[in-house]
């Protein structure tokens, strides 16, 4: 009977907090989550004073979930109220990338923001699933892990860096190249979530690619973010596609939390898949407790192995940078 009650509660939806909800990613991400029947209680938090207005706007959408907004004001910080007993916390907060900036240029600002938000999670929702979008993900996920360790509530199965945009781009670009629907294409992307640390496993897709196709597609998937930054000409980075990817991952995770089996998504988390890299993006089987299993990366082509070998030093440096920041 008690188990049936839990299942009934889960079917009603989850309490989801979006931290950074007023930003370029946060607003469309919150909109997509408001439309999902996996969500029963959506909380929007941001330091921008108009954040309650974003939530008020979303609350008029005729979907079952409620929506409330929180911000920092003279009366105090609404972060703890936004996070209280949340089941899932999605963090797109931070400054966007501008032309000429690398993800590491963002590090000091965004790592500080993530650290503050994770400290809030440790106090208000220590058991929540934490999904980190804030770049550089290769470093901000280790920051989050170290902060939670200090607070005594770190569970590596519940802290995930969202790399879904890399898979979204890979499916889009490969399907276009092969004249297929994106739904007919599956591409695992491993490694990290910045430039050459992004390694699409095109050899495992079931399609044949020439060397030229492989080179071009791999480069475009690796540097798709730069393509958008350049096209926006100083007006921001990838926000709409990132919001789509973040919502997709969060919704798939919530389905898995509710007991739907067989859900596999790539994400960046702590694991032992790649020697020397305590954090690594790999396909993960999701379940009620978050990451149930890190799936092996399979057989790589010679080109993919070269990409991996080249990525490891940068990935290790980014991880160490995050750990050093959080433990300083």
Order of alpha helices (4+ residues) and beta strands (2+ residues): alpha-beta-alpha-beta-alpha-beta-beta-beta-alpha-beta-alpha-beta-alpha-beta-alpha-beta-beta-alpha-alpha-alpha-beta-beta-beta-alpha
